């Protein structure tokens, strides 16, 4: 039966290059032997002494790494800041673009919306994992092998300092413009029904399906009202907060999800208008156009939500004000 | 962080490197791993076995120590001894140590050169 010492020595030597083994093995045996002898001389039972001597030396792989100067980490402090910078720049760009592109392609191919969303999310997720994995692999290699060109690139200089974040306080003009725009949108919702917004061949058509007045159009008007309240709150609060970012996301989703859903069900637009457009011969172009608009709308909404959180996170950090050059 | 944690962390930093110098000076007389560990501990150096042994080998690889297997006793042991280069290194380190010691002493007595 193999002793603890044999197993320990094996644990160390198998983790060092063959050339060093012949010399290291007897040395470690002697070190353990001496430590055991010292303990038994002090009155410890041999088995206990062996255990204690080996426990003192610790994890054999760690000891072997100390003998061979192997790195016991994937990416060390020298490269970690660059690794984190690169990953945190790449992920927020590549992942959403991939997701939206894949979802857009799916929509154009006429796949069902649920499948399109699922494919978009799973592809974006996979791409995120792959991206992080390969960047990490490259950095782990750089940690172990010197790559002069890349390392020159990574030398930190004062030019790499980030710009101070822009002041995210929201101006009165910006607020006034968005409130006016929202009020205009609300009046358009009413006017498209009562007035003559769209006229084809002498007949006026409403833009939206009149059935939607039972719930969805009043809901839309309510949302517009809430948006106005939101813009005013953001102005009065002098910028973003986590609460406002969450409210912004909720308002965005409350708009875009029903809108895309109603459109995909064919219930959004007035049937008379759709028929009239069809008779003009533009029916074939309507579905792809609608898809493009829907994709852009979803992308813009996603960006608006993300931007809200980014600005809230920036606003929650301590602010540094720029000093003037003297 | 408690005071004791701060103390042990700072002490560890302060002592890092002194083990190398102590080893070099001790190995003016040939010595083997376990005996050296005991000697260092008796002298008050809190050194771990798994730090000391790889350190000896590193110093050997750098040419600061030379080694020889002694097979005359029941247990063959690797004996380390300081090399001429090691002597030079030890002398430099010792001079450095004395300079630092003198400066720290002066500061400890509250005397800041002005």
Interface residues (C-beta under 8 A of the other chain):
Chain A: X23 X26 X27 X28 X30 X31 X33 X34 X35 X38 X56 X57 X58 X62 X63 X66 X67 X69
Chain B: X32 X33 X34 X35 X38 X48 X49 X50 X51 X53 X54 X57 X58 X69 X75 X76 X77 X78
